[in-house]
Amino acid sequence: MKIGIVVFPGSNCDYDCYYVLSQILKVEAVFLWHKDHDLQGVQAVVLPGGFSYGDYLRCGAIANFSPIMAEVRRFAQQGGPVLGICNGFQILTESKLLPGVLMRNKSLKFICDTPHLRVETKHSQFSKSYQVGQVLQIPIAHMEGNYFIEAEGLKRLEDNGQVVFRYVNATGEATAESNPNGALNNIAGIKNEQGNVVGMMPHPERVSEGILGSVDGIKVFESLLS
């Protein structure tokens, strides 16, 4: 399998994702530059974390207009698997491949932490190797992780089972205290209706090898390969 990792000016988790895919999972991984007009025949795309274009205007707003995103949109609309992590999730909402927006954290402070997440569905390209209800610990590092969508859209997400990951406490309960950024319904990650596009604020690539202290994130990538 060949997987493309998009690199924007300001991306800083691109090599982390490359390492997990190429060195741990032993698949072919290539970098896709933001000015490219060609996906190089990849079978999946990862939009990594970072601060694309310095997060000017809004997080992910300028990246939405980069040439490569026209190709990513076309790829996703044809059913191609696309994963957006942190800033990548923000870019996916800006590009309308996922509904809703990511706003400033409720605390108005940058958050670096390792919250618990609960797996809400196996019906996505990036969660099918987990068990529904499984509790994970995957780190976050963001200023704009507060997921928001209008009431009708939120109901549609929940009714359609489009919430993939939810912030919870260690026993798996979604409480106000376990919500690090104020996201509606403790939402940490969602998918599109087809399940081929997933965005998540936590960083699975940072907990994908035992030497890092946890492998809770590796199945995000293994799900794609399975």
C-alpha positions as CSV (number, residue, x, y, z in Angstrom):
1,M,0.0,0.0,0.0
2,K,1.2,3.5,-0.8
3,I,0.2,6.3,1.5
4,G,0.8,10.1,0.9
5,I,1.5,12.5,3.7
6,V,0.8,16.1,2.8
7,V,3.4,18.7,3.8
8,F,2.3,22.3,4.2
9,P,4.5,25.2,5.3
10,G,4.3,24.9,9.1
11,S,3.5,21.1,9.3
12,N,5.5,19.6,12.1
13,C,4.1,16.1,12.5
14,D,4.7,14.9,9.0
15,Y,7.9,13.0,9.8
16,D,6.2,11.4,12.8
17,C,3.5,10.0,10.5
18,Y,6.1,9.0,7.9
19,Y,8.1,7.1,10.6
20,V,5.0,5.1,11.8
21,L,3.9,4.2,8.3
22,S,7.3,3.4,6.8
23,Q,9.3,2.1,9.8
24,I,6.8,0.5,12.1
25,L,4.1,-0.7,9.6
26,K,6.6,-1.1,6.7
27,V,4.3,0.4,4.0
28,E,5.4,2.7,1.3
29,A,5.0,6.3,2.4
30,V,5.6,9.5,0.3
31,F,5.5,13.2,1.0
32,L,3.1,15.3,-1.0
33,W,4.1,19.0,-1.2
34,H,1.3,21.6,-0.8
35,K,2.0,23.0,-4.3
36,D,1.7,19.6,-6.0
37,H,-1.1,18.8,-8.4
38,D,-0.5,15.0,-8.3
39,L,-1.2,12.5,-5.5
40,Q,1.5,10.1,-7.0
41,G,-1.0,7.2,-7.2
42,V,-1.3,6.9,-3.4
43,Q,-4.1,4.7,-2.0
44,A,-4.6,6.9,1.2
45,V,-3.8,10.4,2.3
46,V,-2.8,11.7,5.8
47,L,-3.0,15.4,6.7
48,P,-0.6,15.7,9.6
49,G,-0.6,18.1,12.6
50,G,1.2,21.4,12.9
51,F,0.5,25.0,12.0
52,S,-0.1,25.1,8.3
53,Y,0.7,28.5,6.9
54,G,1.2,29.7,10.5
55,D,-2.6,29.3,11.2
56,Y,-3.1,32.8,9.8
57,L,-6.7,33.9,9.3
58,R,-8.0,30.7,10.9
59,C,-6.4,27.3,11.6
60,G,-6.5,25.4,8.3
61,A,-8.1,28.2,6.3
62,I,-5.2,29.0,3.9
63,A,-4.3,25.3,3.5
64,N,-7.7,24.7,2.1
65,F,-6.7,26.8,-1.0
66,S,-3.5,25.0,-1.6
67,P,-3.2,23.1,-5.0
68,I,-2.8,19.7,-3.3
69,M,-6.2,20.0,-1.5
70,A,-8.0,20.2,-4.8
71,E,-6.6,16.7,-5.5
72,V,-7.3,15.5,-1.9
73,R,-11.0,16.6,-2.2
74,R,-11.3,14.8,-5.5
75,F,-9.7,11.7,-4.0
76,A,-12.0,11.7,-1.0
77,Q,-15.1,12.3,-3.0
78,Q,-14.2,9.2,-5.0
79,G,-14.0,7.1,-1.8
80,G,-10.3,7.4,-1.1
81,P,-9.3,7.2,2.6
82,V,-8.2,10.5,4.2
83,L,-7.1,11.0,7.8
84,G,-6.7,14.5,9.3
85,I,-4.8,14.7,12.6
86,C,-5.0,17.9,14.7
87,N,-4.3,20.7,12.1
88,G,-5.3,18.1,9.5
89,F,-8.7,17.8,11.1
90,Q,-9.0,21.6,11.0
91,I,-8.1,21.6,7.3
92,L,-10.7,18.9,6.6
93,T,-13.5,21.1,8.2
94,E,-12.3,24.1,6.3
95,S,-12.4,22.2,3.0
96,K,-15.9,20.9,3.8
97,L,-14.8,17.3,3.7
98,L,-16.0,17.1,7.3
99,P,-18.8,19.1,8.9
100,G,-18.4,21.6,11.7
101,V,-15.5,23.8,12.8
102,L,-12.7,23.8,15.4
103,M,-12.7,26.8,17.6
104,R,-10.4,28.2,20.4
105,N,-10.2,25.9,23.4
106,K,-12.7,26.9,26.1
107,S,-9.8,27.9,28.4
108,L,-8.3,30.1,25.6
109,K,-5.0,28.4,26.4
110,F,-2.9,26.0,24.4
111,I,-3.4,22.5,25.8
112,C,-0.8,19.7,25.9
113,D,-2.1,16.7,27.7
114,T,-2.9,13.0,27.3
115,P,-6.7,12.6,27.7
116,H,-8.7,9.4,27.6
117,L,-10.7,8.6,24.5
118,R,-13.6,6.2,23.9
119,V,-14.0,4.5,20.6
120,E,-17.5,5.1,19.4
121,T,-17.6,3.2,16.1
122,K,-15.7,0.6,14.1
123,H,-17.4,1.8,10.9
124,S,-14.6,4.0,9.5
125,Q,-11.4,3.4,7.6
126,F,-9.4,4.4,10.6
127,S,-11.1,2.8,13.6
128,K,-12.2,-0.7,12.5
129,S,-9.3,-2.4,14.3
130,Y,-10.5,-1.1,17.7
131,Q,-13.4,-2.3,19.8
132,V,-16.5,-0.1,20.4
133,G,-16.2,1.2,23.9
134,Q,-12.5,0.7,24.1
135,V,-10.8,3.4,26.2
136,L,-7.5,4.8,24.9
137,Q,-5.0,7.4,26.0
138,I,-3.8,9.5,23.1
139,P,-2.0,12.9,23.5
140,I,-3.3,16.3,22.3
141,A,-1.5,19.5,21.7
142,H,-3.7,22.3,20.3
143,M,-5.1,25.8,20.7
144,E,-8.2,25.2,18.5
145,G,-9.6,21.8,19.4
146,N,-13.1,22.9,20.6
147,Y,-15.4,21.1,18.1
148,F,-18.5,23.0,17.2
149,I,-21.4,22.4,14.9
150,E,-25.0,23.8,14.8
151,A,-27.7,21.8,16.7
152,E,-29.2,20.1,13.6
153,G,-25.7,19.0,12.4
154,L,-24.8,17.7,15.8
155,K,-28.0,15.6,15.9
156,R,-27.2,14.2,12.5
157,L,-23.6,13.3,13.5
158,E,-24.9,11.5,16.6
159,D,-27.8,9.8,14.8
160,N,-25.6,8.6,12.0
161,G,-22.9,7.3,14.2
162,Q,-20.3,9.7,12.8
163,V,-18.6,10.4,16.1
164,V,-15.5,8.2,16.0
165,F,-13.7,9.2,19.3
166,R,-15.0,10.9,22.4
167,Y,-13.2,12.4,25.4
168,V,-13.9,10.4,28.5
169,N,-12.4,9.7,31.9
170,A,-10.4,6.6,32.8
171,T,-13.6,4.6,33.4
172,G,-15.0,5.5,30.0
173,E,-17.5,8.2,31.1
174,A,-18.0,11.3,29.0
175,T,-18.0,14.0,31.7
176,A,-17.4,17.8,31.7
177,E,-14.2,17.2,33.6
178,S,-12.9,14.8,31.0
179,N,-13.5,17.3,28.2
180,P,-10.1,19.2,27.7
181,N,-11.2,21.9,25.3
182,G,-15.0,22.4,25.5
183,A,-15.9,20.4,22.4
184,L,-19.6,19.7,22.0
185,N,-20.6,16.3,23.3
186,N,-16.9,15.7,24.2
187,I,-16.2,15.0,20.5
188,A,-12.5,14.2,19.7
189,G,-12.9,12.8,16.2
190,I,-15.5,12.4,13.5
191,K,-16.0,10.8,10.1
192,N,-18.0,11.6,7.0
193,E,-21.1,9.6,6.2
194,Q,-19.2,7.2,4.0
195,G,-16.5,6.6,6.7
196,N,-13.5,7.1,4.4
197,V,-12.7,10.6,5.8
198,V,-11.8,10.9,9.5
199,G,-10.6,13.9,11.5
200,M,-9.3,13.7,15.0
201,M,-7.6,16.2,17.4
202,P,-5.5,13.6,19.3
203,H,-2.2,12.5,17.8
204,P,-2.1,8.6,17.3
205,E,1.3,8.8,15.7
206,R,2.7,9.8,19.1
207,V,1.6,6.6,20.8
208,S,2.3,4.0,18.1
209,E,5.5,2.4,19.5
210,G,6.3,0.7,22.8
211,I,9.4,2.9,23.4
212,L,7.0,5.9,23.6
213,G,5.2,4.2,26.5
214,S,2.0,3.2,24.6
215,V,0.7,1.8,21.4
216,D,-2.9,3.0,21.8
217,G,-2.6,4.9,18.5
218,I,-1.2,2.3,16.2
219,K,-4.6,0.8,15.3
220,V,-5.7,4.0,13.7
221,F,-3.1,3.2,11.0
222,E,-3.5,-0.6,11.2
223,S,-7.2,-0.1,10.5
224,L,-6.4,1.4,7.2
225,L,-4.1,-1.5,6.3
226,S,-6.7,-4.1,7.3
